[in-house]
Amino acid sequence: MQEATFLILTALADGPQHGYGIITEVAQISVGRVKLRAGTLYTALDRLRSDGLVSVDGEEVVEGRLRRYYRLTPEGTKVLAAEAARLQANAAAALIRLRPGLAGGVA
Amino acid sequence: MSEMTALERGYRRVLALYPRSFRAHSEDEILAVLLATAEEGQTRVGLAEAWDLVRGAMRMRLWPAAPRPRVVRAAVKLMLAGAAAELAAVVTVVVTSGAVRAAVAARYPADVHSVMVHQVAVLAAAPVAIGMWLWLAWANGRGEDWARMISAACFGLLTLSVLSSLSEHAATDAPASMIAAGIVWAIGLASLALVFTPAAGRYYRPQLAQQ
């Protein structure tokens, strides 16, 4: 899974968001490192919708502009949880190996 | 206000590159996001955001979103790798051409001319072969059923050409080229096996899968 996709799903994990909301959430989650652009976001959303990981939650018009809300589907929640567990396992393995004196690092 | 409209017009011009169905559903929505993320006082579409939009449009047009099974995605990647391997194979032929001719001249002096003809033919056919790999990667990714068939036919031709090279002592006279051709062949075999798996079959022929 690409990082942008992972972050988009993460932004939706605690509730529906609209496009601009996802961009600000992703910036927050990544501590400002990932600035999602509109083209990337909507190409990813298009794909995620057709893969059944994300669905449209509702629409509203704010100041004459369309706002569409997206949410995770049960399948999307499952896929995100599996990916998060995988990344966590990798990170844990890296941290263990980096700890000096453990796991036979310094002989 | 007129600043805003100029920027909006600029965004709409780039968004016009997207497929019609996508625009009908999402153009106003994306536009709102673009305007919300624009810098204060921005009047023109920035280079980076324009490129990001163009890239998105290209992706959507080349490979419309469809639940693509993992085997098909893997097959497409393999076919792209096939194009790269083909390029590497041609470079190998060029780089080793002198050594191969020398090896042939030492053992079968009469065949040097035909080896040269063969090398030129490989060079001439390379752009076509690379183009075929890319075209088939694209068409298979879209789930075109004919693309599977053409892939199979191309693999047949590839197999024949590898066999004919083998029968011409290429393995002993041009080992590097033969290894490169073998890699290209293996990639072809693997990608073909993937597109003919049952999971891929349901993607290529959804009407049959529903019955």
HADDOCK unambig.tbl for C-alpha pairs under 7 A between the chains (distance, minus, plus):
assign (segid A and resid 19 and name CA) (segid B and resid 33 and name CA) 6.52 0.50 0.50
assign (segid A and resid 20 and name CA) (segid B and resid 33 and name CA) 5.48 0.50 0.50
assign (segid A and resid 37 and name CA) (segid B and resid 49 and name CA) 6.78 0.50 0.50
assign (segid A and resid 37 and name CA) (segid B and resid 52 and name CA) 6.93 0.50 0.50
assign (segid A and resid 38 and name CA) (segid B and resid 30 and name CA) 6.56 0.50 0.50
assign (segid A and resid 38 and name CA) (segid B and resid 33 and name CA) 6.69 0.50 0.50
assign (segid A and resid 38 and name CA) (segid B and resid 34 and name CA) 6.30 0.50 0.50
assign (segid A and resid 39 and name CA) (segid B and resid 52 and name CA) 5.32 0.50 0.50
assign (segid A and resid 39 and name CA) (segid B and resid 53 and name CA) 4.31 0.50 0.50
assign (segid A and resid 39 and name CA) (segid B and resid 56 and name CA) 5.35 0.50 0.50
assign (segid A and resid 40 and name CA) (segid B and resid 52 and name CA) 6.44 0.50 0.50
assign (segid A and resid 40 and name CA) (segid B and resid 56 and name CA) 6.18 0.50 0.50
assign (segid A and resid 43 and name CA) (segid B and resid 56 and name CA) 5.55 0.50 0.50
assign (segid A and resid 46 and name CA) (segid B and resid 65 and name CA) 6.57 0.50 0.50
assign (segid A and resid 47 and name CA) (segid B and resid 65 and name CA) 5.10 0.50 0.50
assign (segid A and resid 50 and name CA) (segid B and resid 65 and name CA) 6.08 0.50 0.50
assign (segid A and resid 50 and name CA) (segid B and resid 66 and name CA) 5.60 0.50 0.50
assign (segid A and resid 50 and name CA) (segid B and resid 67 and name CA) 5.89 0.50 0.50
assign (segid A and resid 51 and name CA) (segid B and resid 66 and name CA) 6.82 0.50 0.50
assign (segid A and resid 51 and name CA) (segid B and resid 67 and name CA) 4.84 0.50 0.50
assign (segid A and resid 65 and name CA) (segid B and resid 32 and name CA) 6.20 0.50 0.50
assign (segid A and resid 66 and name CA) (segid B and resid 28 and name CA) 6.32 0.50 0.50
assign (segid A and resid 66 and name CA) (segid B and resid 29 and name CA) 5.38 0.50 0.50
assign (segid A and resid 67 and name CA) (segid B and resid 29 and name CA) 6.04 0.50 0.50
